[in-house]
Amino acid sequence: MMVTIEQLNRIVTECGNYDPVKEVVASEVVKQINDPNNGFSSNNEVAMLLAHLIHESGGFKHREEKKESRINQEYHKYHGRGYIQLTWQENYEAASMDLFGDYRLKDNPDLVLSSVKMCMEVSVWYWKAIVRKAVKNKFEDFYLTTKAINGRIENSPAHETAKTRNKYYRIAKKILDEKSNGGLNVTTCVVAVVAVAAAGVGLCVWGFPALLACCCL
């Protein structure tokens, strides 16, 4: 599967009062999602990832946790940075070792903010290293991904912020599935073709599969 900039902007703008993503940001986001080395192969997983990135970054506008949110927090130096808000010293250390083979992000956590590429790289790293492990690579229950990212606060699917994330996920999934199905629901196509046949419209042997194929492309 491939995510396009057009899809990304549709998802972002439909999620709320967000403007379309700046081209330099959108290009990097879709580039890293589409990179085969990152292993994103299903609409469902990508929709979950995008829901969290959009929520955490305010529609890809913010690269850092708001100052008022991190004051007096024990993780203050290692507060949220990047589109997924990488937090806590141990995560900066692990991300740094995996991405660079040293502790540069631990020693200088503001490096995460240095570029769009870095903001997205640490976000994808967190997803691959933490979220995938937490859900055992089974992207069936969206809340489990929320729990892996912010379960200390959003401690149930009924939490208001967790419900917002879920709303974004459903929007992203709908738009990504539209692309996969050519803008039409496959089940709807099949039902429509069967209805035509039942109505007595003559369909020769080659005509039925051809009509079905045309409908669902």
C-alpha positions in Angstrom: 0.0 0.0 0.0 1.1 3.6 -0.6 -0.1 6.7 1.2 -0.3 9.9 -0.9 0.0 13.6 0.2 -3.5 14.1 -1.0 -4.8 11.3 1.3 -2.8 12.7 4.2 -4.2 16.1 3.9 -7.8 14.8 3.6 -7.3 12.9 6.8 -5.8 15.8 8.6 -8.4 18.3 7.6 -11.3 16.0 8.3 -10.0 15.2 11.8 -10.8 18.7 13.0 -9.8 22.3 12.8 -6.5 21.6 11.1 -5.0 23.2 8.0 -3.5 21.1 5.2 0.0 20.0 6.1 2.9 22.0 4.8 4.5 20.3 1.7 7.9 19.8 3.3 6.2 18.0 6.3 3.7 16.0 4.2 6.4 14.8 1.9 8.5 13.4 4.7 5.6 11.8 6.5 4.4 9.9 3.5 8.0 9.0 2.5 8.7 7.3 5.8 5.3 5.6 5.9 5.8 4.3 2.4 9.4 3.2 3.1 9.4 -0.6 2.9 12.0 -0.8 5.5 9.5 0.5 8.1 7.1 -2.3 7.4 3.8 -0.5 7.1 1.8 -2.9 5.0 -1.9 -2.5 6.0 -4.4 0.4 5.9 -5.4 -0.4 9.5 -1.9 0.0 11.0 -1.2 3.2 9.0 -4.6 4.6 10.1 -3.8 4.0 13.7 -0.3 5.6 13.3 -1.7 8.7 11.6 -4.4 9.1 14.2 -1.8 9.3 17.0 0.6 11.5 15.0 -2.2 14.0 14.2 -3.5 14.1 17.8 0.0 14.4 19.4 1.2 17.1 17.0 -2.0 19.1 16.5 -2.2 18.2 12.8 1.6 18.2 12.4 1.9 21.8 13.6 3.8 21.1 16.9 7.1 19.2 17.4 7.3 19.6 21.1 5.1 19.2 24.2 3.6 22.4 25.4 5.6 24.2 28.1 2.7 24.3 30.6 2.2 20.6 30.3 5.8 19.7 31.2 6.5 22.0 34.1 7.4 20.1 37.3 7.2 16.8 35.5 9.8 14.3 36.5 10.6 13.7 32.8 11.1 17.5 32.3 14.4 17.3 30.4 13.1 14.4 28.3 9.7 15.8 27.6 7.7 15.1 24.5 9.4 15.8 21.2 8.7 14.7 17.7 5.3 14.1 16.2 4.6 11.2 18.5 6.0 13.1 21.6 8.9 10.9 22.5 9.1 11.1 26.3 11.3 9.7 29.2 15.1 9.3 29.3 15.0 5.6 28.6 13.2 6.1 25.3 15.6 8.8 24.2 18.5 6.4 25.0 16.9 3.5 23.1 15.9 5.6 20.1 19.4 7.1 19.9 21.1 3.7 20.0 18.8 2.2 17.4 19.0 5.2 15.1 22.6 6.3 15.5 24.5 3.7 17.6 25.3 6.3 20.3 23.6 8.5 22.9 23.4 11.7 21.1 19.6 12.1 21.6 20.1 11.5 25.4 22.9 14.0 25.6 21.1 16.6 23.4 17.3 15.8 23.3 16.6 19.0 21.3 18.2 17.2 18.3 14.8 15.6 17.9 13.5 19.0 17.0 16.2 19.8 14.5 14.3 18.7 11.4 11.1 17.3 10.0 13.0 14.2 9.1 14.2 13.6 12.7 10.7 14.3 14.2 9.3 11.6 11.9 12.2 9.2 12.4 11.8 9.1 16.2 8.0 8.8 15.8 8.4 5.8 13.5 11.0 4.3 15.8 8.6 4.5 18.7 5.9 2.9 16.7 8.1 0.0 15.6 10.0 -0.5 18.9 7.2 0.1 21.4 3.7 0.0 19.9 4.2 -3.0 17.6 5.7 -4.9 20.5 2.8 -3.9 22.8 0.2 -5.1 20.4 2.2 -8.1 19.3 1.9 -6.8 15.7 -1.8 -7.4 15.7 -3.5 -4.2 14.9 -7.1 -5.2 15.9 -7.8 -3.1 18.9 -7.1 0.6 18.5 -7.1 1.3 22.2 -4.1 -1.0 22.7 -2.1 1.4 20.6 -3.3 4.4 22.7 -2.4 2.5 25.9 1.1 1.9 24.5 1.5 5.7 23.9 -0.3 7.4 26.8 -1.9 4.7 28.9 -0.8 6.3 32.1 -3.3 9.1 31.5 -5.8 7.7 29.0 -6.4 4.6 31.1 -9.5 3.4 29.3 -11.2 3.6 25.9 -13.8 5.9 27.6 -11.3 8.6 28.4 -12.2 11.7 26.4 -8.8 12.0 24.7 -8.8 8.3 23.9 -12.1 8.8 22.2 -10.7 11.7 20.1 -7.8 9.5 19.0 -10.3 6.7 18.0 -12.3 9.2 16.0 -9.2 10.2 14.1 -8.4 6.5 13.5 -11.9 5.9 12.0 -11.5 8.9 9.7 -8.1 7.8 8.5 -9.2 4.2 8.0 -12.2 5.3 5.9 -10.1 7.5 3.6 -7.3 4.9 3.2 -9.9 2.2 2.4 -11.5 4.4 -0.2 -8.3 4.5 -2.1 -7.8 0.7 -1.8 -11.3 0.0 -3.1 -11.2 2.6 -5.9 -13.6 4.8 -3.9 -16.3 2.1 -3.6 -17.0 -0.5 -1.0 -16.5 -3.9 -2.5 -19.5 -5.5 -0.7 -21.7 -2.8 -2.2 -20.4 -3.6 -5.7 -21.1 -7.3 -5.3 -24.6 -6.6 -4.0 -25.3 -4.2 -6.9 -24.2 -6.7 -9.5 -26.2 -9.5 -8.0 -29.3 -7.2 -7.9 -28.9 -6.5 -11.6 -28.7 -10.2 -12.3 -31.8 -11.0 -10.2 -33.7 -8.3 -12.0 -33.4 -10.4 -15.2 -30.8 -8.4 -17.0 -29.1 -10.8 -19.4 -25.4 -11.2 -18.5 -23.4 -13.5 -20.7 -20.7 -15.7 -19.2 -18.0 -13.1 -19.8 -20.2 -10.2 -19.0 -20.8 -10.9 -15.3 -17.1 -10.9 -14.2 -16.4 -8.0 -16.5 -19.2 -5.9 -14.9 -18.0 -6.8 -11.4 -14.5 -5.9 -12.2 -15.5 -2.6 -13.7 -17.6 -1.8 -10.7 -14.9 -2.5 -8.1 -11.9 -1.1 -9.8 
